[in-house]
């Protein structure tokens, strides 16, 4: 989940009667049979820069520290911040997905127009099967959202809501992920915090998806609802092991066997999501990063899924002539 999506979720859920519950569950990847785990690990390893959360990129005197972040709070974040803080203190700027000004503009826009996430098309009960709507309604209630309210949400927003397990909803109201901790460290050190993209980028990207593509996001999330806490634990554990790309590949391979899907269809949908939510944004960020690096050492702290891949931030920097080396 991107930082902006976490903020969106937090805005809508802030007034809901939520009970705090720590996420507990099983690392689904560790529990895989060895042949499936080997296939998964090979798929992840086939991507450039598939492991590691901390990197350095240098070119002709320019220095970029790239940190992959996990957006929710976790006690393990403290050790990561200790590693990152000295680089932030020596940086000319900290670049994040959404800085303080963008967060403020997003909250202001949603306060002025709460309908910006509402669809003008058919309601979800009208386009989902009765069984799908029943499952979705239970999932929404578990997150403190009345189904009647969510029935008019844009399907993409509903799918992003499902990505946040009930046990983690409260954490979005007081986010303490590495990106947020890095922003506080920069503020303390007097280092400017800049955004890599405008506040409404995510809205614009999702608006380009067809209604069918948005519904597919909901339908692929629903069968995983009974494992949502396990998925949350898996994501966190793999992040702190520097293996966030492995979780993406796990989800893709799991989708191969979902009802109504073939491996080809699942791969096509995941490729579209990667292009829309990750790759295109990475390409747009590159000139922003390069311009900042021309002014002095810069730290880039973005969601860990933005680092690996053929069009990940690290590969784009390498292709732009930077020498990219791990700091892990």
N, C-alpha and C positions, 0 to 999 in steps of 0.2 A: 504494500500500500504506500502511495506517495504521501509526503508530508501534507500537501494541500487536502487530499482526501481525508486524512485523519482529522484535520481541522473542520472540514465539512461535517463529518460524523459527529464530532464533539459538539458543534453548534446545535444540531438538531436533537441530540440526546441529553443536553445539559439539564433540561428541566424534567426529565423522566425520573420516576422513582426507582433508582437502581440500587441493588445490593452489591457490595464489593465482594469479589471472589477471585482468588488467585487462580491462574490457569494451571491445571494439573493434567497430566496425560502421558502418553507414550510417544517416544520418537519413532514415527512410522517408518522412517528409512532404516533405522537400526534393526527394526523388527522384520524387515523384508527377508524372504529366502535368499540365499546366497546368489543363485543365478540371476534373480531380478535385481538384486543390489549391484551386481557386477555390470548388468546392462545399464543401470542408472548411472553409475559412476563413470562408465565409458562415455555416455551421452554428455555428461557435464564436462568431462576432461577434454572432449572434442571442441569445446569453446575456448577462445583465447582468454587468458587471465581468469581461469575458472575458479581459482581459490585465492583468498586473501582479502583483507579489508583495508590495508594501509599500503600506499604506494607513493613513489616519488617519480616525477617526470621532469627532465631537464633538457634544455635546448638553448645553446648560444647565450648562456648566462641567465636564462629564465628558469625559475624553479616553481613547480606546482606539487603540493602535497595533496593526494587524493585519499579521502577517508570514506569508506562505505559505512552507512549508518543503519541502525535499527530504530524505528521511530517511537517505540513504546519504552517505558521505563523498565529497568531491570538492574538488580544490584551489581551485575557484572559490568555495567556501563562505566563504573567509577575507574576501573583499571584502564579502560580504553581512553577515557578522558585524560588520565595522567600521562599517557603516551602522546596524546595529541596536543595538550596544552602548551608545551614549549614551542611547538611549531606555530600555533596560533599567535602566541605572544611576539614572535619574530616576523609575523606576516604583515604585508601591507593591506590585506583584506581577507575576510572569510566569505566565501561564496556558498550559499545554500539554496535549496529549491525555493523556499519562501521565507524571506526575511521579515523583520518586524513590520515594515510598511505594507508589505503585501498581505500579511496576516490581518492587519488592521483594515485594509481595504476590502478583503474578502468578508470579514465579519460585518462591516458596515453595509456592504451590498446585500448580504443575506438578511440583515435586520430590516433594510428598507424594502426588500422584495423577497419574502420567503417563498414565493411561488416559482422562483428561478429554477428549482429542481422538480417542478411538477410538469407532467406531460400533458399535451393537448390532444393526445390520441386516446385509444381505448384504454380502459383500466386494466390492471393486471389480472383480476379475476375473469375478465372477458377474453383474455388471450392465452392464459394458462389453463391447463386441464384442472379438473376439480381436485385431483390428487396433488398436483403441483401447488395449487393455491393453498390447500390445507397444510402442506409441509412448510410453505413459505410463511403462512400466518403464524404457525407455531414458532418458527425461527425468529420472526419479528417480535413477537410477544416476549421471547426470551431476552431480547435486547431492549425491552422497555418501549417498543414502538407499536401503537395500535394498528392492526392490519388495515382498518378502514382509512386511516390517514395515509399509510404507505401505498395503498392501492393506486393512487394517482401519481406516485413518484416516477421519475424517469427510470426505466429498467436498469440503466448503468449504475445509478446511484444505489438502487436496491442491492445490486450485486456487490458493490463496494461495502455496503453495510454488512452483508453476509460474510465478507472477508474478515470482519472484526468479530471475534468470538464474544459471547456474552460475558465471559470472565474478564475481558480486557476493555469493555466499554468504559468503565469508570476511569481507566488510565488515560483515556483521550481527553478528559477534562483537566488534567494536570500533567501534560506530557513531559517526560524526562528522558526522552531518547537522546542518543549521542548528538544529533543535530541541535536539539534544544540546549543541551549542556554546553556544546561548543559555542553557541551564540552567547550564552551567559559568560563563558570564559573570555570571549572576544570583547564583550562590553566592559568587563572588569579591566581588561588590558588596554582599553581604548582603541581597539582595532575595529575598523568599519566592517559592518555586516551588509553584504549586498545580495540581492536575489538574482538567480540565474534566468528567471522567466517572469512574465507578468502574472498577476494574481489569478486571472481568469483562464489561464492556459488549459487546465484540465477540462473546464467546461467546453471550451472550443474543440478540443480533441474528441471528446465523447459525442459532441453534436454532429460530428462527421460520420458516426456509425449509423447504419440503418437500424430501424426498429427490430428487424430480425436478428441482427448482430447483437444488439443490446439484450434481447430476450435470451439469446444463446448464452450470454454471460450469466444470467440468472439460472438457467436450466443446468449449466455445468456446475454451479455452486450448490444447488439443492441436494444432490446425492451425497455430498460431503458433510452435510450438516451434522450427522451423527458422529463425525470424527473431527469436529471443528476445534475442540480443545486439544486433541492430539496434533492437529495441524499447527496450532499456535505454538505448542511446545516444540514441535519439529522445526518450525521456522526459527524460533529463538535459539535453540541449541545449535542448529546448523549455521546461523549467523555468527555466533560466538566462536564457532570452529572455522570461520572463514569460508563457508560452503553454501552461501545463499543460492548460487546458480543450481546447485543440486536440488533444491526444493522446487525451483521452476521446472526442471526436467522431470522430477517426480510427479508433479501435477499433470504435466503433458502426457507422460506415459500412462498414468492412471486414467486419463480421459479416453485413451484408446479403447478401453473396455466398457465405457458407459453406454447405457441404453440409447439407441438411435445414432451412435457414433461409430465410424470406422477410424482406423489410425490416420488415414489421409485427411478425413474431415477434422479430426481433433488437431492434427498438426497445423492445418490451414488456419484454424481459429486461433491457436496459440501464436502462430506467426503474425496474424493480424493484430493481436493484442500487444505483442512485443513491439511491433512497428509503431503502433499508435501511442502506447503508454511509455515506452522506453527509448527505442532507437531514434525516433524523430526528435524527441526532446534532447537526447544526447547531442545530435547533430546541431541543433539550435544553440546548445550551451557552449559548443567548442569555441566560437569566436568571442563569446563573453569571457571565457576562461583565458584565452590567449591575450585579450586586451588587458585584463587585470594583471596577468603575469608580466606584461611589459612594464608595469609600474613598480614591480618588486615581487618578492616571494609571496605566494598566495596559497591558501588552504581551501580546498573544495570538499565540502561535506554533504554527500547526497546518499539517497537510499542505496543499499548495497547491490541491488539488482541492476543498477545503472553502470556498475563497473565492468563485469565480464561480458563476453559476447563479441561477435564480429563487428558490431557497431556500438559496443560499450564505450564508455568514456576513455578507458585505458587504450583500447585499440585505436580509437580516433586520435588520441594524442600521439601514439606510436606512429600512425600513418601520417601525422603532421610533422614528423621528424624528431619527436621527443624520444629520449632514452628513458624507458619506463622500467623501474626496478622495485621489487617488493621491500617494504619496511617491516613486514611481519617477522 
